[in-house]
Amino acid sequence: MLAGEYYGVSVTMDVYDFLLTNDQYSLAGVRIFNEGDGAATSLSVIQIGWVVNPGTFGGDSATHLFGFWSADGNKHSCINTNCVTGFQPEAGAPIALGDVISPVSQPKGAKQTITIKVTKDSESGDWLVHYGFNQGDPKLIGRYPKSLFTGGLADRATHINIGGAVQAGNTGLVPMGSGYIPSNDSMAMAASFSNIEIIDRNGKASLSAHDFPGYTSNPNTFSVSPVINGQFFYGGPYRTTT
């Protein structure tokens, strides 16, 4: 997690799919947020990435582009475009929140990637969301209006999280990333985030200038490598090396 003063972030990530049940999900993405004065009610969040979540998408295990925002400590929140107010899609965008991402990566084959860039527009104050596929230039797909947020993200982000998350439900382990733990034996098959760039108040993007240790809330099941030169590997079960 990065803490400071941020006006955007850009990151490239591998995309995968899994056969999951309605009480499970697996996601990867970027989360920018502002903690406000530290009270739970002042937290504001924007999260963008890919997700396999049959419970949200009518039972399918396809990989979808997703977006989420919340304000006032989740008093107001919405996923994708499921609200009257919230994310505003860009006309003619190559993809919309909730759409299927295809093709996806194969751990022992070709890697398919998306690039997500979220930047704060200096004129409107809106958070602009850009999407690119397989190293293509990210295109504007929509925005989160400044008016959604009271303070907090209306001004800037104070933290950036980049990584994965899962919900296992009642039916066992759920894969994160590619499902492979990054190790000497499986690093090439593990999922990655790369080209991590931080964007300043002038809109200038620069490769993350510092290296950071990785963090996992469940080190007995999942693993993450250190962040070096704007790249790290992450993930875990259920796939094992063969």
N, C-alpha and C positions, 0 to 999 in steps of 0.2 A: 504494500500500500504506500502510495506517495501522499505526503501531506505538505501543503503550502498554499500557493495562490495560482490557480490555473484557469485558462480560458479555452482549453480544448485539448484533445488527445487524438492520435491516430494510431491504429494498430492492425496488423495482419494476423489472421488466425486460420488454422486448419479447420475443416468442417467434416463432421462424421454423422452417421446415423446408427440407430440401435432399435431392436424390437423390444419395446417397453409396454407396460400395462398402464391403465388409467390412473393408478396411484403413484406412478413414478415419473421422474423427469431427469434430464441431463442437459446442462446448458454451459455455454462459454461466452464470454463477452467482456465488455468494459462498463464500469459503473463509476459515474462521477457524482459527487455529492458535496453538500455544504451543511455542516453541523449547526450553523447559526450560533446561538448563544450557548449551545451545549445541552439545552433542554430537549427532551424527546420530541416535543411538539414543534420544534423549529427545524427539524431535519428535512432537507429536500434532496431528491434523487432523480437521476436519469440513468437508465441502463439499456444498452443495445448489444445484441449478439445473435447467436443461433441457439435453438432449443429443440429437443425432442420431448414432447409433452402431450401424450394422447388424451389426457384429461381435459386439456384446453382446446385441442384441435379435433374434436369429434371422434376420438379413438384411433386416429392414424399415428403411425410411428415415423412419419416423414420428418425431415429437418426443416424447420421454419425460421425465417428471420423474425426476431421479436424486439419489441421496445416496451419499456415501462417507465412511468414517471410517478413521483409522489411529492406532495408538499404538505407542510404543516404536520410533519410526523405521521404520514399516511392518512391524515384526515381526508385528504383528497388524493386519489391515485387512479391509474388506469393502465391496462396492458393493451398494446397495439393501438387500434383505432376504435376501441369498443365504447367510447364515451362521446357525448356531444361536444365537449371541450377537451382539448388535449393536443395530441400530435396532429399536425396539419400536413397531409401528403402534398408533394410537389407534382403538379400536372406534368404528365409525360415521363415520370420517373421510371427507371428500368425495373424496379421492384418495389413492392409495398410491404409494410409491416404485416406479418402473418403469412406472407407468401412462402411457398416451398423453395428451398435452395437445392439445386441439382445441377450437375452431379456432385457427389460427396467423395471424400477421401477413402482410400483403402490403406490400412496400416502397412501392408506389405506391397503396395502398389503406388499409383499416382496420387499425389497430394493435391487436393482442391482447397483453395483459400478464398476468404473474403477479407476485404479491408474496410474497417469502420473508422470514420473520422467524424468527430463531434466538435464543433467550434462555436464560440459565442460571437455572433455578428456585432460588429462595433457600432453599427447604426441603429438597428432595431432592438438589440439586446437579446434577440431570440437565439436559441441553441439550434444550429443547423446540423442536420444528420446527412452524411455522405456514405455511399456504398460502392464498393468495387469488387469485381470477381476475378480471381486468378491474375492478380497484379495489374488489372485494368485501372485506369484513373478513376478514383471515387467520384461518383456523380451525386448531386444533391437529390435526396429522396423526400425531404420534408423538414419540418422544424417543430420544436417545442417552444411556444411563445413565452416571452418574458413574463407575460401577465399571469401565467400559471403559478408563479412563485412569488411569495411575499418575503422580500429580503433573500438571504441565502443564495440560491442559484439565479435569482434575478440580477445579482451582481457578478458572481464568479463561483468557481468550484474551489473547495479547500482540500479535497481528497480525491484520489483516483485509485480504484481497484481494477485489476485485470486478472482474470482467471476463470475457473470453472466451479460449478456447484451441482449437486445431485440431491434427489429425494428417492430413498429406497423403497418406501411403502412397506408392505408386509410380506414381500415376496423375495427378499434377499438383496444382494449387492447390485448396484447400478453402475455401469461404466462411466467414467469421466474422461473427457478428451477423446483419445482413440481407444481407451480401455487398457492401454499398456502403461506400466509404470516406467518412467524414465530412469534407465540404468545403463551401465556399460554394455549390457547384452541386448537392450531393446531401445536405445535412444533413437535410432532411425525410425522406429515404429511408433514412438510416443508423439502425442500432439504438442504443438508449439504455438507460442505467440512471438511475433517478430516485428521488426521495423517500428518499435514503440517510439513515437515522437510526442513530445510535449509542446503545446502551443501557447505562446505568451499573449499578453494583452494587445500586441500589435499584429497578431495573426501569424507570427513567424514560428514555424515548426522546426524543432531540433531534436535529433536522436537523443534519447534519454542519456544524460551526461554522466550518470552515476550507476554503479552496479549495486544491486540490492540482494539480500537473502530472500529466498522464497519462503512462503508460509502455507501450512495446511492445518486445518482444524482437526484432522483425523490422520495423523502420520502413520498409524498402523495399517491403514487401508490405501491411502493415496500418497503421492509424492510430487514434489516440485523442485526443479533445479534452481540455482541462483540465477538472477537476471544479469546477463553479461552482454554488453554492447547492444542493448535493446532487444534481447531475445531470451526466452526461457522455455523449458519443456515441463509438462505436467501430466497428471492423470493417474489412472489406476483402474482396479479390476472391472471387468472380470477376465479380460484377455491375458494370456500368458505367452511367453516366448515358446516357439516350437521350431 
